Amino acid sequence: MDAHSRGRADEIDPADQWVLNPQTGNYELRLDHSAGQSQPRTPSSRPRRSTLPAPAPADTPAEAPVPGQRRRRVNEPGGGGQQPPASRRKRKQGASRKKKVLLWTGGTMAFVLVGGATGAYLLYNKLDGNIGSVDVGDAAVKTESMNGPLNILIIGNDVRTGEGNESYGNKTNVTGHADTTFLIHISEDRTNATALSIPRDLKIKIPDCPTKQPDGSTKVIPGSVGKTKFNESFGVNGRDPGCTMRTISEMSGLGINHFMMVDFNAVKTLSTAVGGVKVCLTKPIKDTKYSKLNLSEGEHRIQGEEALAFLRNRHGLGNESDLDRIKMQQQFLASMMRQLKEDTLDSPSQLLSVANAATEALTVDKGIDSVMKLTTLAKEIGKVDLKNITFATVPVVDNPDEPPTKRATVVLNQELAPQVFSMIENDVSFTEVKKKEKQAKDAKAQAQAKLLQGPRAAAADVRVDVYNGSGITGAAQSTIVWLQNEQGVSRSTNKSNAPEKAAKTTLTYAPNQADQARKLADMMGLAATALKPGTQDAGEREPMTLVLGADFKGAGKSMAAPTKAPDVGQVEADKQVCAK
């Protein structure tokens, strides 16, 4: 339509050039500077226009015939809904150039961009029908709204379907495997975000996965026997994206709200739709055997097949491992973010092309399976500034079970990985954005911190009953053994299971037990927020109550969140870093 070939006129938002005609019920594209106003025109002066039917609600799609397989919506005759009542859209005042844009992965951010810049109603029927979805059940942590912290899993599917993809990806599995994967954490205050890469060759335990079947029933797909590669969390034995979500949740202790999955075709179509993505190399790469990537040292703008080769290549990089390839992928995505923000916002035709390519390649969970739901999500994640988005990789070490000369997989770094997961769980910024300002404004946090200030009782004077609400068998007993044998807290008692599971560990105490509470908090590494003071003094022999929650990491292991990110090679999205 006409909007495809026209850009912004001065400071007019392209979306404001679409005006609802109350007589026809259609949106009309008016290409003069008075778009959005109601000045009368004579027939001879009326500009050429194009119409788009007002949006109608999309029908609910049927279940996918194979877990994780995309299924397109099919609209009923007549559009499946009634036209919305006539209304006049208020013109935005010069805000289009100031919109903040994010790109978690090519497919995701391209849609987010369109949702914020042109208005989802323009392309509702078309884009809404593009989106495929999968019901992952309780693998997705439900939220009442999108106002709090969000964890979104971006899964890159290595399925080979599509022209020119024969040399990439899995050659035997028609659904593909979990390849490039990012866990995106968006802070509650929207000041920062973290994109955490999960290596495909990470050896991890895959849990049993309840998986929706085409007939609506649920089948439990058995987990792995021992540890296996992370990329087998999707596609193997019928595992759907929910299995990948469960695997990461079990590994990290983090709940995941949504997933988005894209394939190789998304890289090619989106990199082309934005006009190419800038990347740079500190040395040339020429891989004639695998990716066919052939780039000289320096800066390049890549798209299509070349962009996919850049993301898939690992030969000629460092030790030619997946970890080296992850660095290239992070560089590409950070660069694409900047590209979208700096150039694409000003081109309506490019916006529409990117949006169509993005949704064509996108599969999501039921919680965000429509244009309107994705637009709501877009408004939240679009608040984060690029300079406050950090790319990092889950801390890992070489797999000690493999010979030094034949190491092909990695395992979690048991010292650093828990710190990274704890930072995400506790909403701590890797870029430490507005950390001091937030602490100064958070009176509740300051009041909690004061609970840890004051005298400590002797370990022998600490009385505590321990309840297990962690879901970990034997957690209360192991804590009692540790307290008594290693800390000298002899007046501690195992009270077995708590009445119900607890998300967080809590220590409840009376005002006259504050010195005991501080001592126990020091021993166990409890955060100030774990302390729950009562209002009435306790008797001389009355114990405090410690309930172990899901954040319990083992007897003697601190549960306090780190205040500063460990060095895991993180990179800010607004900085260009050349691949080595």
C-alpha positions as CSV (number, residue, x, y, z in Angstrom):
1,M,0.0,0.0,0.0
2,D,1.0,3.7,-0.3
3,A,2.6,3.7,3.2
4,H,5.2,1.2,2.1
5,S,6.9,3.7,-0.2
6,R,6.7,6.8,1.8
7,G,8.7,8.1,4.8
8,R,8.0,10.5,7.5
9,A,7.1,14.1,6.5
10,D,8.9,16.5,8.8
11,E,7.9,15.5,12.3
12,I,4.6,13.8,11.6
13,D,4.3,10.3,13.1
14,P,3.4,7.9,10.2
15,A,0.7,6.4,12.4
16,D,-1.0,9.8,12.6
17,Q,-1.5,9.8,8.8
18,W,-4.1,7.0,9.2
19,V,-7.5,8.5,10.1
20,L,-10.7,6.6,10.7
21,N,-13.5,7.5,8.3
22,P,-16.7,7.3,10.3
23,Q,-18.8,6.8,7.2
24,T,-17.0,3.7,6.0
25,G,-15.5,2.3,9.2
26,N,-12.1,2.1,7.4
27,Y,-8.7,3.7,8.3
28,E,-7.6,5.9,5.5
29,L,-4.0,7.0,4.7
30,R,-3.8,10.8,4.2
31,L,-0.5,11.8,3.0
32,D,-0.5,15.6,3.6
33,H,0.7,17.4,6.8
34,S,-2.8,17.8,8.1
35,A,-3.3,14.1,8.8
36,G,-5.3,13.5,11.9
37,Q,-7.2,16.9,11.6
38,S,-10.7,17.4,10.5
39,Q,-10.4,20.2,8.0
40,P,-12.8,19.8,5.0
41,R,-11.4,19.1,1.5
42,T,-12.9,19.5,-1.9
43,P,-12.9,16.4,-4.2
44,S,-10.3,18.0,-6.4
45,S,-7.8,18.5,-3.5
46,R,-8.3,15.2,-1.8
47,P,-5.0,13.2,-1.7
48,R,-4.6,9.7,-3.0
49,R,-5.5,7.3,-0.2
50,S,-5.4,3.7,0.8
51,T,-7.8,2.0,3.1
52,L,-7.3,-0.7,5.7
53,P,-10.2,-2.4,7.5
54,A,-10.6,-1.7,11.2
55,P,-9.0,-4.5,13.3
56,A,-11.1,-7.4,14.4
57,P,-10.3,-9.9,17.2
58,A,-8.3,-12.9,16.1
59,D,-9.7,-16.4,16.5
60,T,-8.1,-18.8,19.0
61,P,-5.7,-21.1,17.2
62,A,-5.9,-24.9,17.5
63,E,-3.1,-26.8,19.2
64,A,0.0,-27.4,17.1
65,P,0.1,-31.0,15.7
66,V,3.7,-31.4,17.0
67,P,5.0,-29.8,20.3
68,G,6.7,-26.6,19.3
69,Q,5.5,-26.7,15.7
70,R,4.0,-23.4,14.4
71,R,0.3,-23.2,13.6
72,R,-1.2,-20.3,11.7
73,R,-4.5,-18.7,12.7
74,V,-7.3,-19.1,10.2
75,N,-9.9,-16.2,10.3
76,E,-13.6,-17.0,10.0
77,P,-15.5,-15.5,7.1
78,G,-16.3,-11.9,7.8
79,G,-13.2,-11.2,9.8
80,G,-14.3,-13.0,13.0
81,G,-15.5,-9.9,14.8
82,Q,-17.3,-6.6,14.6
83,Q,-15.9,-3.3,13.6
84,P,-14.9,-1.1,16.6
85,P,-17.0,2.0,17.2
86,A,-15.9,5.1,15.3
87,S,-13.4,7.3,17.2
88,R,-10.9,9.9,16.4
89,R,-7.2,9.1,17.2
90,K,-5.4,11.9,19.0
91,R,-2.2,13.0,17.3
92,K,1.0,12.3,19.2
93,Q,3.1,15.4,19.6
94,G,6.5,14.8,18.1
95,A,7.3,11.7,20.1
96,S,8.2,9.3,17.3
97,R,11.9,10.1,17.2
98,K,12.3,9.7,20.9
99,K,11.0,6.2,21.3
100,K,13.4,3.7,23.1
101,V,13.9,0.5,21.2
102,L,15.2,-2.9,22.3
103,L,16.1,-6.0,20.4
104,W,16.3,-9.2,22.3
105,T,16.6,-11.2,19.2
106,G,15.9,-10.2,15.6
107,G,12.3,-11.5,15.6
108,T,11.4,-10.1,19.0
109,M,12.6,-6.6,18.7
110,A,11.4,-6.0,15.2
111,F,7.9,-6.5,16.4
112,V,8.4,-4.5,19.5
113,L,9.6,-1.6,17.3
114,V,6.5,-1.6,15.2
115,G,4.2,-2.0,18.2
116,G,5.6,1.2,19.6
117,A,6.1,3.3,16.4
118,T,3.1,2.7,14.1
119,G,0.3,1.3,16.2
120,A,-0.7,-2.3,16.2
121,Y,-4.1,-1.6,14.7
122,L,-2.6,-0.9,11.3
123,L,-1.4,-4.4,10.8
124,Y,-3.5,-6.3,13.3
125,N,-5.1,-8.9,11.0
126,K,-2.0,-9.5,9.0
127,L,0.6,-9.7,11.8
128,D,-1.7,-11.4,14.3
129,G,-2.2,-14.2,11.9
130,N,1.5,-14.6,11.4
131,I,2.2,-15.6,15.1
132,G,2.4,-19.2,16.0
133,S,1.9,-20.3,19.7
134,V,2.5,-23.3,22.0
135,D,0.6,-24.0,25.3
136,V,3.5,-24.7,27.8
137,G,1.2,-25.0,30.8
138,D,2.7,-24.2,34.1
139,A,6.2,-24.0,32.7
140,A,5.4,-20.3,32.3
141,V,5.1,-18.3,35.6
142,K,1.8,-16.4,35.3
143,T,1.8,-12.7,36.2
144,E,-1.3,-10.5,36.9
145,S,0.2,-7.7,34.9
146,M,3.5,-6.8,33.1
147,N,4.4,-4.2,35.6
148,G,6.9,-6.2,37.7
149,P,10.2,-7.8,36.8
150,L,10.0,-10.1,33.7
151,N,12.0,-13.1,32.6
152,I,11.7,-13.9,28.9
153,L,13.4,-16.9,27.2
154,I,14.5,-16.4,23.6
155,I,15.1,-19.7,21.9
156,G,16.9,-20.0,18.6
157,N,15.7,-23.1,16.8
158,D,18.3,-24.9,14.6
159,V,15.8,-26.6,12.3
160,R,17.0,-26.6,8.7
161,T,13.7,-25.9,7.0
162,G,13.9,-23.0,4.5
163,E,15.8,-22.3,1.3
164,G,19.6,-22.3,1.7
165,N,19.6,-23.8,5.3
166,E,20.7,-27.3,4.3
167,S,24.3,-26.8,5.5
168,Y,23.2,-25.6,9.0
169,G,21.4,-27.0,12.0
170,N,20.1,-30.4,12.9
171,K,19.9,-32.9,10.0
172,T,17.7,-35.6,11.6
173,N,15.2,-33.8,13.7
174,V,12.3,-32.1,11.9
175,T,11.5,-29.8,14.8
176,G,15.1,-28.8,15.5
177,H,17.0,-28.2,18.8
178,A,17.5,-25.3,21.2
179,D,20.5,-23.6,19.7
180,T,21.2,-19.9,20.4
181,T,19.3,-19.2,23.7
182,F,19.0,-16.0,25.7
183,L,17.4,-15.5,29.1
184,I,16.2,-11.9,29.2
185,H,15.6,-10.3,32.5
186,I,13.9,-6.9,32.6
187,S,14.1,-5.0,35.9
188,E,11.0,-4.1,37.8
189,D,11.8,-0.4,37.5
190,R,12.7,-0.7,33.8
191,T,16.0,1.0,34.3
192,N,18.1,-2.0,33.0
193,A,18.0,-5.4,31.4
194,T,20.3,-8.4,31.2
195,A,20.5,-10.8,28.2
196,L,22.1,-14.0,29.5
197,S,23.4,-16.5,26.9
198,I,23.0,-20.2,27.6
199,P,25.6,-22.3,25.8
200,R,24.1,-25.1,23.7
201,D,26.9,-27.5,24.8
202,L,26.2,-27.0,28.5
203,K,25.8,-30.3,30.2
204,I,22.7,-30.1,32.4
205,K,19.9,-32.3,33.8
206,I,16.7,-32.0,31.8
207,P,13.6,-32.6,34.0
208,D,10.5,-34.5,33.2
209,C,8.2,-32.2,31.1
210,P,4.4,-32.3,31.1
211,T,3.7,-31.5,27.4
212,K,0.4,-30.7,25.6
213,Q,-0.5,-33.1,22.8
214,P,-2.5,-32.3,19.6
215,D,-5.7,-33.9,21.2
216,G,-5.5,-31.7,24.2
217,S,-4.2,-34.3,26.6
218,T,-1.0,-33.9,28.6
219,K,2.0,-36.3,28.2
220,V,4.9,-36.3,30.5
221,I,8.1,-36.5,28.4
222,P,10.8,-38.2,30.5
223,G,13.8,-36.1,31.4
224,S,17.4,-37.0,30.7
225,V,19.2,-39.9,32.5
226,G,22.0,-37.9,34.1
227,K,23.3,-34.8,32.4
228,T,23.1,-34.1,28.7
229,K,23.5,-31.2,26.3
230,F,21.3,-28.2,26.9
231,N,20.2,-28.1,23.3
232,E,18.4,-31.4,23.7
233,S,15.9,-29.6,26.0
234,F,13.8,-28.9,22.9
235,G,13.0,-31.2,20.0
236,V,14.2,-34.5,21.5
237,N,11.5,-37.1,22.2
238,G,8.8,-34.6,21.6
239,R,10.1,-31.9,24.1
240,D,8.5,-28.5,23.5
241,P,9.7,-25.0,24.4
242,G,8.1,-25.6,27.9
243,C,10.8,-28.2,28.5
244,T,13.5,-25.7,27.7
245,M,11.8,-23.3,30.2
246,R,11.7,-25.9,32.9
247,T,15.3,-26.9,32.3
248,I,16.5,-23.4,32.8
249,S,14.2,-22.8,35.8
250,E,15.6,-26.0,37.5
251,M,19.1,-25.0,36.7
252,S,18.9,-21.4,37.9
253,G,16.0,-21.3,40.3
254,L,14.4,-18.5,38.2
255,G,10.8,-18.5,37.1
256,I,10.3,-17.7,33.4
257,N,7.2,-15.7,32.3
258,H,7.3,-16.1,28.5
259,F,9.2,-17.6,25.7
260,M,9.8,-16.6,22.1
261,M,11.3,-18.9,19.5
262,V,12.8,-18.0,16.1
263,D,14.5,-20.1,13.4
264,F,17.3,-19.5,10.9
265,N,15.0,-17.9,8.4
266,A,14.4,-15.1,10.9
267,V,18.1,-14.1,10.8
268,K,18.1,-13.9,7.1
269,T,14.8,-12.0,6.6
270,L,15.2,-9.6,9.4
271,S,18.8,-8.7,8.7
272,T,17.7,-7.9,5.2
273,A,14.6,-6.0,6.3
274,V,16.7,-3.6,8.4
275,G,19.1,-3.0,5.5
276,G,22.0,-5.0,7.0
277,V,23.7,-5.2,10.4
278,K,27.1,-3.6,11.1
279,V,29.7,-6.0,12.6
280,C,33.4,-5.9,12.9
281,L,36.3,-8.3,13.1
282,T,39.8,-7.9,14.6
283,K,41.1,-10.5,12.1
284,P,39.7,-12.0,8.8
285,I,37.6,-15.2,8.8
286,K,37.4,-17.5,5.9
287,D,35.6,-20.8,6.5
288,T,35.3,-22.7,3.3
289,K,34.1,-26.0,4.9
290,Y,31.2,-25.1,7.3
291,S,29.6,-21.7,7.5
292,K,31.2,-20.4,4.2
293,L,31.8,-17.1,6.0
294,N,34.4,-15.0,4.2
295,L,35.0,-11.6,5.8
296,S,38.1,-9.4,6.0
297,E,39.4,-7.6,9.1
298,G,37.4,-4.5,9.9
299,E,33.8,-3.4,9.7
300,H,31.1,-4.9,7.5
301,R,27.4,-4.6,6.9
302,I,25.9,-8.1,6.6
303,Q,22.5,-9.5,5.8
304,G,20.7,-12.6,4.5
305,E,22.9,-15.7,4.1
306,E,26.0,-13.8,5.2
307,A,24.3,-12.8,8.4
308,L,23.3,-16.3,9.2
309,A,26.8,-17.5,8.4
310,F,28.2,-14.9,10.8
311,L,26.0,-16.2,13.7
312,R,26.6,-19.9,12.9
313,N,30.4,-19.7,12.4
314,R,32.8,-20.8,15.1
315,H,35.8,-21.8,13.1
316,G,38.7,-19.5,13.1
317,L,37.6,-18.0,16.4
318,G,39.7,-18.5,19.5
319,N,39.4,-22.2,20.4
320,E,36.5,-22.7,17.8
321,S,34.0,-23.4,20.6
322,D,30.4,-22.5,21.1
323,L,31.5,-19.9,23.7
324,D,33.4,-18.0,21.0
325,R,30.4,-18.1,18.7
326,I,28.2,-16.7,21.5
327,K,30.4,-13.5,21.6
328,M,29.7,-13.0,17.8
329,Q,26.0,-13.5,18.4
330,Q,26.0,-11.0,21.2
331,Q,27.8,-8.5,19.0
332,F,25.3,-9.0,16.1
333,L,22.2,-8.5,18.3
334,A,23.6,-5.5,20.1
335,S,24.4,-4.0,16.7
336,M,21.0,-4.8,15.4
337,M,19.5,-2.9,18.4
338,R,21.4,0.2,17.5
339,Q,20.5,-0.2,13.8
340,L,16.8,-0.4,14.6
341,K,16.8,2.5,16.9
342,E,19.0,4.9,14.8
343,D,17.7,4.1,11.3
344,T,14.5,2.0,11.1
345,L,12.3,4.3,13.1
346,D,12.3,6.9,10.4
347,S,11.2,4.5,7.6
348,P,7.6,3.4,7.6
349,S,8.2,1.0,4.7
350,Q,11.1,-0.6,6.5
351,L,9.1,-0.8,9.8
352,L,6.3,-2.8,8.0
353,S,8.8,-5.1,6.3
354,V,10.6,-5.8,9.6
355,A,7.3,-6.4,11.5
356,N,6.0,-8.8,8.9
357,A,9.4,-10.7,8.8
358,A,9.5,-10.8,12.6
359,T,6.0,-12.2,13.2
360,E,6.4,-14.7,10.4
361,A,9.4,-16.2,12.2
362,L,7.9,-16.0,15.7
363,T,6.5,-18.7,18.0
364,V,5.4,-17.7,21.5
365,D,3.5,-19.0,24.5
366,K,-0.2,-18.5,24.9
367,G,0.3,-15.6,27.3
368,I,1.6,-13.3,24.5
369,D,0.2,-15.0,21.4
370,S,-1.4,-11.9,19.8
371,V,-0.3,-8.6,18.4
372,M,-2.1,-6.8,21.2
373,K,-0.4,-8.9,23.9
374,L,3.0,-8.4,22.3
375,T,2.3,-4.7,22.1
376,T,1.6,-4.5,25.8
377,L,4.9,-6.3,26.4
378,A,6.6,-3.9,24.0
379,K,5.5,-0.9,25.9
380,E,7.2,-2.2,29.0
381,I,10.5,-3.5,27.6
382,G,10.8,-0.4,25.4
383,K,11.4,1.7,28.5
384,V,14.9,0.4,29.0
385,D,17.7,2.5,27.5
386,L,20.2,0.6,25.3
387,K,23.2,1.7,27.4
388,N,21.7,-0.2,30.3
389,I,21.2,-3.5,28.5
390,T,24.0,-6.0,29.4
391,F,24.9,-9.1,27.4
392,A,26.6,-11.8,29.4
393,T,27.1,-15.6,29.3
394,V,26.2,-18.1,32.0
395,P,29.6,-18.7,33.8
396,V,30.9,-22.2,32.9
397,V,34.0,-24.3,33.0
398,D,35.3,-27.1,30.9
399,N,33.6,-30.4,31.6
400,P,36.0,-32.3,34.0
401,D,34.6,-35.6,32.9
402,E,36.1,-35.2,29.4
403,P,39.7,-35.8,28.5
404,P,41.7,-32.5,28.3
405,T,42.4,-33.0,24.6
406,K,38.8,-33.9,23.7
407,R,36.7,-31.4,25.7
408,A,33.6,-30.5,23.7
409,T,31.1,-29.6,26.5
410,V,31.0,-27.3,29.6
411,V,29.4,-27.4,33.0
412,L,28.2,-24.6,35.3
413,N,30.9,-22.7,37.3
414,Q,29.6,-23.5,40.8
415,E,31.1,-20.3,42.2
416,L,30.1,-17.7,39.7
417,A,26.9,-19.1,38.2
418,P,24.9,-18.9,41.5
419,Q,26.0,-15.3,41.9
420,V,24.6,-14.4,38.5
421,F,21.3,-16.2,39.1
422,S,21.0,-14.6,42.5
423,M,21.5,-11.1,40.9
424,I,18.7,-11.8,38.4
425,E,16.4,-13.2,41.1
426,N,16.9,-10.2,43.3
427,D,16.6,-7.7,40.4
428,V,20.2,-6.4,40.8
429,S,21.5,-4.6,37.8
430,F,24.6,-5.7,36.0
431,T,25.2,-2.1,35.0
432,E,24.3,-0.9,38.5
433,V,21.9,1.6,37.1
434,K,20.7,4.2,39.6
435,K,21.6,1.9,42.4
436,K,22.3,4.6,45.0
437,E,19.2,6.6,44.0
438,K,17.0,3.5,44.3
439,Q,18.4,2.7,47.7
440,A,17.9,6.3,48.9
441,K,14.3,6.3,47.8
442,D,13.4,2.9,49.1
443,A,12.6,3.6,52.7
444,K,11.4,0.1,53.3
445,A,14.8,-1.3,52.3
446,Q,16.6,1.1,54.6
447,A,14.4,0.1,57.5
448,Q,15.1,-3.6,56.8
449,A,18.8,-2.9,56.7
450,K,18.7,-1.4,60.2
451,L,17.5,-4.8,61.5
452,L,21.0,-6.1,61.0
453,Q,22.6,-3.3,62.9
454,G,23.2,-3.9,66.6
455,P,24.7,-6.5,69.0
456,R,25.0,-10.2,68.3
457,A,24.2,-13.0,70.7
458,A,26.6,-15.8,71.3
459,A,26.0,-18.9,69.1
460,A,25.2,-21.0,72.2
461,D,22.4,-18.6,73.2
462,V,20.6,-18.8,69.8
463,R,17.3,-20.7,70.0
464,V,15.6,-21.6,66.7
465,D,13.1,-24.0,65.3
466,V,13.8,-24.9,61.7
467,Y,11.0,-25.8,59.2
468,N,11.6,-27.0,55.7
469,G,9.5,-25.1,53.1
470,S,12.2,-25.3,50.4
471,G,10.9,-28.4,48.6
472,I,14.4,-30.0,49.1
473,T,14.2,-33.3,51.0
474,G,16.2,-33.2,54.2
475,A,16.9,-29.4,54.1
476,A,15.9,-28.8,57.7
477,Q,17.9,-31.7,59.0
478,S,21.1,-30.8,57.1
479,T,20.7,-27.2,58.4
480,I,20.4,-28.4,62.0
481,V,23.4,-30.6,61.6
482,W,25.4,-27.7,60.2
483,L,24.2,-25.3,62.9
484,Q,25.0,-27.6,65.8
485,N,28.2,-29.2,64.6
486,E,29.9,-26.3,62.8
487,Q,28.3,-23.2,64.3
488,G,27.7,-24.2,67.9
489,V,24.0,-23.5,67.8
490,S,23.1,-26.4,70.1
491,R,19.6,-25.0,70.9
492,S,18.2,-25.7,67.4
493,T,15.4,-28.1,66.6
494,N,14.2,-29.8,63.3
495,K,10.5,-29.2,63.1
496,S,10.2,-31.1,59.8
497,N,8.1,-29.7,56.9
498,A,6.5,-26.3,56.9
499,P,2.7,-26.1,56.4
500,E,3.4,-25.1,52.8
501,K,6.2,-24.4,50.4
502,A,7.9,-21.0,50.8
503,A,9.3,-18.9,48.0
504,K,11.8,-17.1,50.3
505,T,13.6,-18.1,53.5
506,T,12.3,-16.1,56.6
507,L,13.4,-15.8,60.2
508,T,10.6,-14.7,62.5
509,Y,11.7,-13.4,66.0
510,A,10.5,-11.3,68.9
511,P,11.9,-7.9,69.7
512,N,14.0,-9.3,72.6
513,Q,15.5,-11.9,70.3
514,A,17.0,-9.4,67.8
515,D,20.5,-10.1,68.9
516,Q,19.9,-13.9,68.2
517,A,18.4,-13.1,64.9
518,R,21.4,-11.0,63.8
519,K,23.7,-13.8,64.8
520,L,21.8,-16.4,62.9
521,A,21.5,-14.1,59.9
522,D,25.3,-13.7,59.9
523,M,25.8,-17.4,60.0
524,M,23.4,-18.3,57.2
525,G,24.0,-15.2,55.0
526,L,20.4,-14.1,55.3
527,A,19.4,-10.8,53.6
528,A,17.7,-8.2,55.8
529,T,14.5,-8.8,53.9
530,A,14.4,-12.4,55.4
531,L,14.1,-11.0,58.9
532,K,10.5,-10.7,60.2
533,P,10.4,-9.0,63.6
534,G,7.3,-9.5,65.8
535,T,5.7,-7.0,68.2
536,Q,5.7,-8.9,71.5
537,D,8.7,-10.2,73.5
538,A,9.2,-13.9,73.7
539,G,9.6,-16.1,76.8
540,E,13.1,-16.9,78.1
541,R,13.2,-20.4,76.4
542,E,11.0,-19.6,73.5
543,P,12.8,-20.2,70.1
544,M,12.8,-18.1,66.9
545,T,11.2,-19.7,63.7
546,L,13.3,-20.3,60.6
547,V,11.4,-21.4,57.5
548,L,13.7,-22.5,54.6
549,G,12.4,-21.3,51.3
550,A,13.0,-22.0,47.6
551,D,16.1,-19.7,47.7
552,F,17.8,-22.2,50.1
553,K,21.0,-23.3,48.4
554,G,22.3,-25.8,51.0
555,A,23.5,-25.7,54.6
556,G,26.2,-23.1,55.0
557,K,25.6,-21.4,51.7
558,S,24.8,-17.7,51.8
559,M,21.4,-16.6,50.6
560,A,22.2,-13.0,50.4
561,A,22.3,-11.5,46.8
562,P,25.6,-10.1,45.6
563,T,25.6,-6.3,45.2
564,K,28.0,-6.2,42.3
565,A,28.2,-8.4,39.2
566,P,31.1,-10.8,38.9
567,D,33.2,-10.4,35.8
568,V,31.6,-12.8,33.3
569,G,32.6,-10.9,30.2
570,Q,29.5,-8.8,30.0
571,V,29.1,-6.1,27.3
572,E,26.7,-3.2,27.2
573,A,24.4,-3.1,24.1
574,D,25.2,0.5,23.2
575,K,28.9,-0.4,22.7
576,Q,30.4,-2.0,19.6
577,V,32.8,-4.8,20.4
578,C,34.7,-6.5,17.5
579,A,34.8,-10.3,17.4
580,K,38.3,-11.8,17.9
